[in-house]
Amino acid sequence: MLKRIGLALALLALVSVPAGAAASPGALALVPDDATTVGYVRVADLRSNPFQLRVFEETDKITANGDAAKFLAEAGLDLRNDVDSVVACTAAVPDARGRTLVFFEGRYDPARMGAALVKRGAVRVSAAGGGGDYYRLKEGNSDHEPGALAFLGGNLVAAGNESAVAAAMARHASGAAGFSSGSGLGRELHRIDPASTAWVLVDVQKSQAYREGGSGNGNASGVLSALKSMSFAAMQATVEGDALTVKAVGLSDDEETRELLEDSLRGLTAAWRMAAQEKSPELVAAIRKFKVTRDGEGVTISGTLPGDLIRSMTAQARTRSAK
């Protein structure tokens, strides 16, 4: 059950693409220096933009029935209205899938949430060396480390692997500046547009999940292969009216690697146009406006998807899933 609740919350971080301002320095300050992937999304903006439906539909599917819904009711938590923003990060661990840590900012009732967790087998634990208490969850992850949840102040919740949560509590107690001060992967934060509120930074060479990712097919295979040779990747999304502007950049010191990624991206966009010409002609013009550029640091792809096109694509996806 706790895994389903975590999945519902994680969907808000991974599926959403809202607009707004920069991520909260409070949560970013608690991201560990050894993080290999860091992402942020401002969930609050989903309540007033055309991209909210699909995200909330997915969370509703998970939380509509069973104990997950009961937990949310007992905890007094409304995912649509109480969670304002999410910061998620992963740190590499030798011979393991890594430590995951997610921060949720919004409005919470610690007493009600704590009671609902305890009712489902969680145990309240005092953090070693001070820093307060946290809840050790009944269910562990695939690496047999228990999950944990901690309340850090009145509007910030940390959840993830127990060791990662305990370390975040220690950083919070010490007032650590962390990621937001430019340490670790945070040194690449300047590549993110401050106006973007959905973004991801990845240290590709230190991230096992990205280096061992799928191979893809056709032109996508070339892009994925080139990305695995990159040093860093940055992706961001911004809603402008009812349109979605996206940008992704791969960084490498090797010119040949940059050329390979540029060629692969151009081949991929050409393949998209050809496929869309037959199935979705209205998509061709939008794809044609996507730009692929290369400089001495990396390769960038950027473009905008009109709102009416996104709504059409979403409707088609719902129709296919209903069959």
DRENNU-878924 format. One record per residue (C-alpha): x, y, z; residue number from 1; residue in three letters. Coordinates in steps of 0.25 Angstrom, whole numbers. Layout:
+-------+-------+-------+-----+---------+
|    xx |    yy |    zz | num | residuo |
+-------+-------+-------+-----+---------+
|     X |     Y |     Z | NUM |     ALA |
...
+-------+-------+-------+-----+---------+
***
This chain:
+-------+-------+-------+-----+---------+
|    xx |    yy |    zz | num | residuo |
+-------+-------+-------+-----+---------+
|     0 |     0 |     0 |   1 |     MET |
|    11 |    10 |     4 |   2 |     LEU |
|    18 |     7 |   -10 |   3 |     LYS |
|     5 |    11 |   -17 |   4 |     ARG |
|     4 |    24 |    -9 |   5 |     ILE |
|    19 |    27 |   -12 |   6 |     GLY |
|    16 |    24 |   -27 |   7 |     LEU |
|     4 |    33 |   -27 |   8 |     ALA |
|    13 |    44 |   -22 |   9 |     LEU |
|    24 |    41 |   -31 |  10 |     ALA |
|    15 |    42 |   -43 |  11 |     LEU |
|    13 |    57 |   -39 |  12 |     LEU |
|    28 |    59 |   -41 |  13 |     ALA |
|    31 |    50 |   -53 |  14 |     LEU |
|    18 |    53 |   -62 |  15 |     VAL |
|    16 |    67 |   -60 |  16 |     SER |
|    21 |    79 |   -68 |  17 |     VAL |
|    16 |    92 |   -62 |  18 |     PRO |
|    20 |   106 |   -63 |  19 |     ALA |
|    25 |   116 |   -52 |  20 |     GLY |
|    38 |   120 |   -45 |  21 |     ALA |
|    50 |   114 |   -39 |  22 |     ALA |
|    50 |   102 |   -30 |  23 |     ALA |
|    49 |   105 |   -15 |  24 |     SER |
|    63 |   107 |    -9 |  25 |     PRO |
|    59 |   100 |     4 |  26 |     GLY |
|    57 |    86 |    -3 |  27 |     ALA |
|    69 |    88 |   -13 |  28 |     LEU |
|    78 |    91 |    -1 |  29 |     ALA |
|    75 |    77 |     4 |  30 |     LEU |
|    79 |    70 |    -8 |  31 |     VAL |
|    92 |    62 |    -5 |  32 |     PRO |
|   105 |    66 |   -12 |  33 |     ASP |
|   106 |    52 |   -18 |  34 |     ASP |
|    93 |    52 |   -25 |  35 |     ALA |
|    94 |    47 |   -40 |  36 |     THR |
|    80 |    51 |   -44 |  37 |     THR |
|    71 |    63 |   -39 |  38 |     VAL |
|    58 |    68 |   -44 |  39 |     GLY |
|    47 |    78 |   -40 |  40 |     TYR |
|    33 |    81 |   -43 |  41 |     VAL |
|    23 |    92 |   -38 |  42 |     ARG |
|    11 |    84 |   -36 |  43 |     VAL |
|     2 |    96 |   -32 |  44 |     ALA |
|     2 |   101 |   -46 |  45 |     ASP |
|    -4 |    89 |   -51 |  46 |     LEU |
|   -17 |    93 |   -45 |  47 |     ARG |
|   -19 |   104 |   -55 |  48 |     SER |
|   -13 |    99 |   -68 |  49 |     ASN |
|   -17 |    90 |   -79 |  50 |     PRO |
|    -7 |    79 |   -75 |  51 |     PHE |
|   -14 |    76 |   -62 |  52 |     GLN |
|   -24 |    66 |   -66 |  53 |     LEU |
|   -14 |    54 |   -70 |  54 |     ARG |
|    -6 |    56 |   -58 |  55 |     VAL |
|   -17 |    56 |   -48 |  56 |     PHE |
|   -24 |    45 |   -56 |  57 |     GLU |
|   -12 |    36 |   -54 |  58 |     GLU |
|   -12 |    39 |   -39 |  59 |     THR |
|   -27 |    36 |   -38 |  60 |     ASP |
|   -25 |    23 |   -44 |  61 |     LYS |
|   -15 |    19 |   -33 |  62 |     ILE |
|   -22 |    25 |   -21 |  63 |     THR |
|   -37 |    24 |   -25 |  64 |     ALA |
|   -39 |    10 |   -18 |  65 |     ASN |
|   -34 |     2 |    -7 |  66 |     GLY |
|   -24 |     5 |     5 |  67 |     ASP |
|   -17 |    16 |    -3 |  68 |     ALA |
|   -30 |    24 |    -3 |  69 |     ALA |
|   -33 |    21 |    11 |  70 |     LYS |
|   -19 |    25 |    15 |  71 |     PHE |
|   -20 |    39 |     8 |  72 |     LEU |
|   -34 |    41 |    15 |  73 |     ALA |
|   -28 |    37 |    29 |  74 |     GLU |
|   -16 |    46 |    26 |  75 |     ALA |
|   -25 |    58 |    22 |  76 |     GLY |
|   -16 |    59 |     9 |  77 |     LEU |
|   -22 |    63 |    -4 |  78 |     ASP |
|   -11 |    61 |   -15 |  79 |     LEU |
|   -18 |    71 |   -25 |  80 |     ARG |
|   -18 |    82 |   -15 |  81 |     ASN |
|    -9 |    80 |    -4 |  82 |     ASP |
|     4 |    77 |   -11 |  83 |     VAL |
|    10 |    90 |   -17 |  84 |     ASP |
|    24 |    85 |   -22 |  85 |     SER |
|    33 |    73 |   -23 |  86 |     VAL |
|    48 |    71 |   -23 |  87 |     VAL |
|    53 |    57 |   -26 |  88 |     ALA |
|    67 |    52 |   -26 |  89 |     CYS |
|    75 |    39 |   -27 |  90 |     THR |
|    90 |    36 |   -22 |  91 |     ALA |
|    98 |    25 |   -28 |  92 |     ALA |
|   101 |    13 |   -19 |  93 |     VAL |
|   111 |     2 |   -23 |  94 |     PRO |
|   105 |   -11 |   -27 |  95 |     ASP |
|    91 |    -5 |   -24 |  96 |     ALA |
|    80 |     3 |   -32 |  97 |     ARG |
|    83 |    15 |   -23 |  98 |     GLY |
|    77 |    23 |   -12 |  99 |     ARG |
|    65 |    31 |   -15 | 100 |     THR |
|    60 |    44 |    -8 | 101 |     LEU |
|    47 |    52 |   -11 | 102 |     VAL |
|    43 |    65 |    -4 | 103 |     PHE |
|    29 |    69 |    -5 | 104 |     PHE |
|    25 |    84 |    -1 | 105 |     GLU |
|    11 |    88 |     2 | 106 |     GLY |
|     1 |    87 |    14 | 107 |     ARG |
|     1 |    75 |    23 | 108 |     TYR |
|    -4 |    70 |    36 | 109 |     ASP |
|     8 |    63 |    42 | 110 |     PRO |
|    -1 |    57 |    54 | 111 |     ALA |
|   -11 |    51 |    44 | 112 |     ARG |
|    -1 |    46 |    34 | 113 |     MET |
|     7 |    40 |    45 | 114 |     GLY |
|    -4 |    33 |    51 | 115 |     ALA |
|    -9 |    27 |    37 | 116 |     ALA |
|     6 |    22 |    35 | 117 |     LEU |
|     7 |    16 |    49 | 118 |     VAL |
|    -7 |     9 |    46 | 119 |     LYS |
|    -1 |     2 |    34 | 120 |     ARG |
|    12 |    -3 |    41 | 121 |     GLY |
|    21 |     9 |    41 | 122 |     ALA |
|    30 |    11 |    53 | 123 |     VAL |
|    34 |    25 |    59 | 124 |     ARG |
|    49 |    26 |    60 | 125 |     VAL |
|    58 |    36 |    66 | 126 |     SER |
|    69 |    40 |    56 | 127 |     ALA |
|    83 |    37 |    61 | 128 |     ALA |
|    91 |    50 |    65 | 129 |     GLY |
|    78 |    58 |    67 | 130 |     GLY |
|    70 |    65 |    56 | 131 |     GLY |
|    57 |    60 |    61 | 132 |     GLY |
|    48 |    47 |    58 | 133 |     ASP |
|    44 |    40 |    45 | 134 |     TYR |
|    35 |    29 |    41 | 135 |     TYR |
|    41 |    16 |    37 | 136 |     ARG |
|    32 |     9 |    27 | 137 |     LEU |
|    28 |    -5 |    28 | 138 |     LYS |
|    31 |    -8 |    13 | 139 |     GLU |
|    46 |    -8 |     8 | 140 |     GLY |
|    51 |    -6 |    -6 | 141 |     ASN |
|    58 |   -16 |   -14 | 142 |     SER |
|    71 |   -14 |    -7 | 143 |     ASP |
|    65 |   -18 |     6 | 144 |     HIS |
|    67 |    -4 |    12 | 145 |     GLU |
|    54 |     1 |    18 | 146 |     PRO |
|    47 |    13 |    13 | 147 |     GLY |
|    45 |    25 |    22 | 148 |     ALA |
|    37 |    38 |    23 | 149 |     LEU |
|    40 |    51 |    31 | 150 |     ALA |
|    34 |    64 |    34 | 151 |     PHE |
|    44 |    76 |    32 | 152 |     LEU |
|    37 |    88 |    37 | 153 |     GLY |
|    23 |    92 |    34 | 154 |     GLY |
|    22 |    90 |    19 | 155 |     ASN |
|    33 |    80 |    15 | 156 |     LEU |
|    33 |    65 |    15 | 157 |     VAL |
|    45 |    56 |    11 | 158 |     ALA |
|    42 |    42 |     7 | 159 |     ALA |
|    51 |    31 |     1 | 160 |     GLY |
|    62 |    21 |     6 | 161 |     ASN |
|    64 |    22 |    21 | 162 |     GLU |
|    78 |    25 |    20 | 163 |     SER |
|    75 |    36 |    10 | 164 |     ALA |
|    64 |    42 |    19 | 165 |     VAL |
|    73 |    42 |    31 | 166 |     ALA |
|    84 |    49 |    24 | 167 |     ALA |
|    74 |    60 |    19 | 168 |     ALA |
|    70 |    62 |    33 | 169 |     MET |
|    84 |    64 |    38 | 170 |     ALA |
|    86 |    74 |    26 | 171 |     ARG |
|    73 |    81 |    30 | 172 |     HIS |
|    77 |    82 |    45 | 173 |     ALA |
|    91 |    88 |    41 | 174 |     SER |
|    86 |    98 |    31 | 175 |     GLY |
|    94 |    92 |    20 | 176 |     ALA |
|    94 |   100 |     7 | 177 |     ALA |
|    96 |    87 |    -2 | 178 |     GLY |
|    91 |    87 |   -17 | 179 |     PHE |
|    85 |   101 |   -17 | 180 |     SER |
|    99 |   106 |   -14 | 181 |     SER |
|   105 |   100 |   -26 | 182 |     GLY |
|   112 |    88 |   -20 | 183 |     SER |
|   111 |    74 |   -27 | 184 |     GLY |
|   102 |    73 |   -39 | 185 |     LEU |
|    97 |    87 |   -34 | 186 |     GLY |
|   108 |    93 |   -42 | 187 |     ARG |
|   100 |    91 |   -55 | 188 |     GLU |
|    88 |    97 |   -50 | 189 |     LEU |
|    91 |   110 |   -57 | 190 |     HIS |
|    88 |   103 |   -70 | 191 |     ARG |
|    73 |   103 |   -65 | 192 |     ILE |
|    64 |   114 |   -69 | 193 |     ASP |
|    59 |   121 |   -56 | 194 |     PRO |
|    46 |   122 |   -63 | 195 |     ALA |
|    45 |   107 |   -65 | 196 |     SER |
|    38 |    99 |   -53 | 197 |     THR |
|    39 |    85 |   -59 | 198 |     ALA |
|    54 |    81 |   -61 | 199 |     TRP |
|    63 |    70 |   -59 | 200 |     VAL |
|    79 |    69 |   -58 | 201 |     LEU |
|    86 |    56 |   -60 | 202 |     VAL |
|   101 |    53 |   -57 | 203 |     ASP |
|   101 |    42 |   -68 | 204 |     VAL |
|   114 |    35 |   -65 | 205 |     GLN |
|   111 |    34 |   -51 | 206 |     LYS |
|    96 |    29 |   -53 | 207 |     SER |
|    95 |    14 |   -55 | 208 |     GLN |
|    81 |    15 |   -59 | 209 |     ALA |
|    84 |    25 |   -71 | 210 |     TYR |
|    97 |    17 |   -75 | 211 |     ARG |
|    89 |     4 |   -75 | 212 |     GLU |
|    76 |     9 |   -81 | 213 |     GLY |
|    69 |     3 |   -93 | 214 |     GLY |
|    75 |     2 |  -106 | 215 |     SER |
|    63 |     7 |  -114 | 216 |     GLY |
|    60 |     5 |  -129 | 217 |     ASN |
|    64 |    11 |  -142 | 218 |     GLY |
|    68 |    26 |  -140 | 219 |     ASN |
|    65 |    26 |  -125 | 220 |     ALA |
|    76 |    15 |  -124 | 221 |     SER |
|    86 |    25 |  -129 | 222 |     GLY |
|    81 |    36 |  -119 | 223 |     VAL |
|    81 |    27 |  -107 | 224 |     LEU |
|    95 |    22 |  -111 | 225 |     SER |
|   101 |    36 |  -112 | 226 |     ALA |
|    94 |    40 |   -99 | 227 |     LEU |
|   101 |    29 |   -92 | 228 |     LYS |
|   115 |    35 |   -96 | 229 |     SER |
|   111 |    49 |   -91 | 230 |     MET |
|   116 |    55 |   -78 | 231 |     SER |
|   103 |    62 |   -74 | 232 |     PHE |
|    89 |    64 |   -79 | 233 |     ALA |
|    79 |    75 |   -75 | 234 |     ALA |
|    64 |    75 |   -79 | 235 |     MET |
|    53 |    86 |   -76 | 236 |     GLN |
|    39 |    89 |   -80 | 237 |     ALA |
|    31 |   102 |   -79 | 238 |     THR |
|    16 |   105 |   -81 | 239 |     VAL |
|    14 |   118 |   -89 | 240 |     GLU |
|    -1 |   120 |   -90 | 241 |     GLY |
|    -6 |   106 |   -94 | 242 |     ASP |
|     7 |   102 |  -102 | 243 |     ALA |
|    18 |    94 |   -97 | 244 |     LEU |
|    32 |    99 |   -99 | 245 |     THR |
|    43 |    88 |   -97 | 246 |     VAL |
|    58 |    88 |   -97 | 247 |     LYS |
|    69 |    77 |   -95 | 248 |     ALA |
|    84 |    78 |   -96 | 249 |     VAL |
|    95 |    67 |   -95 | 250 |     GLY |
|   109 |    72 |   -91 | 251 |     LEU |
|   122 |    65 |   -95 | 252 |     SER |
|   136 |    69 |   -96 | 253 |     ASP |
|   138 |    60 |  -109 | 254 |     ASP |
|   135 |    67 |  -122 | 255 |     GLU |
|   132 |    53 |  -129 | 256 |     GLU |
|   122 |    50 |  -118 | 257 |     THR |
|   115 |    63 |  -120 | 258 |     ARG |
|   114 |    61 |  -135 | 259 |     GLU |
|   108 |    47 |  -133 | 260 |     LEU |
|    97 |    53 |  -124 | 261 |     LEU |
|    94 |    64 |  -134 | 262 |     GLU |
|    93 |    55 |  -146 | 263 |     ASP |
|    85 |    45 |  -138 | 264 |     SER |
|    75 |    56 |  -133 | 265 |     LEU |
|    73 |    61 |  -147 | 266 |     ARG |
|    71 |    47 |  -152 | 267 |     GLY |
|    61 |    45 |  -141 | 268 |     LEU |
|    53 |    58 |  -144 | 269 |     THR |
|    53 |    54 |  -159 | 270 |     ALA |
|    47 |    40 |  -155 | 271 |     ALA |
|    36 |    47 |  -146 | 272 |     TRP |
|    32 |    56 |  -158 | 273 |     ARG |
|    31 |    44 |  -167 | 274 |     MET |
|    23 |    36 |  -157 | 275 |     ALA |
|    14 |    48 |  -154 | 276 |     ALA |
|    11 |    51 |  -169 | 277 |     GLN |
|     2 |    39 |  -170 | 278 |     GLU |
|    -4 |    38 |  -156 | 279 |     LYS |
|    -4 |    52 |  -150 | 280 |     SER |
|    -2 |    62 |  -162 | 281 |     PRO |
|    -4 |    74 |  -152 | 282 |     GLU |
|     8 |    70 |  -144 | 283 |     LEU |
|    18 |    71 |  -156 | 284 |     VAL |
|    18 |    86 |  -155 | 285 |     ALA |
|    21 |    86 |  -140 | 286 |     ALA |
|    32 |    76 |  -142 | 287 |     ILE |
|    38 |    84 |  -153 | 288 |     ARG |
|    40 |    96 |  -144 | 289 |     LYS |
|    49 |    88 |  -134 | 290 |     PHE |
|    63 |    92 |  -135 | 291 |     LYS |
|    76 |    84 |  -133 | 292 |     VAL |
|    88 |    92 |  -130 | 293 |     THR |
|   103 |    89 |  -126 | 294 |     ARG |
|   114 |    97 |  -120 | 295 |     ASP |
|   127 |    94 |  -113 | 296 |     GLY |
|   120 |    89 |  -100 | 297 |     GLU |
|   109 |    80 |  -105 | 298 |     GLY |
|    96 |    78 |  -114 | 299 |     VAL |
|    83 |    85 |  -111 | 300 |     THR |
|    69 |    81 |  -117 | 301 |     ILE |
|    57 |    91 |  -114 | 302 |     SER |
|    43 |    94 |  -119 | 303 |     GLY |
|    29 |    96 |  -116 | 304 |     THR |
|    16 |    88 |  -116 | 305 |     LEU |
|     3 |    96 |  -118 | 306 |     PRO |
|    -7 |    93 |  -108 | 307 |     GLY |
|   -18 |    89 |  -118 | 308 |     ASP |
|    -8 |    78 |  -123 | 309 |     LEU |
|    -5 |    73 |  -109 | 310 |     ILE |
|   -20 |    72 |  -106 | 311 |     ARG |
|   -22 |    65 |  -119 | 312 |     SER |
|   -11 |    55 |  -115 | 313 |     MET |
|   -16 |    53 |  -101 | 314 |     THR |
|   -30 |    50 |  -107 | 315 |     ALA |
|   -24 |    40 |  -117 | 316 |     GLN |
|   -16 |    33 |  -105 | 317 |     ALA |
|   -29 |    32 |   -97 | 318 |     ARG |
|   -37 |    26 |  -108 | 319 |     THR |
|   -26 |    16 |  -111 | 320 |     ARG |
|   -25 |    12 |   -96 | 321 |     SER |
|   -40 |    10 |   -96 | 322 |     ALA |
|   -40 |     0 |  -107 | 323 |     LYS |
+-------+-------+-------+-----+---------+
***
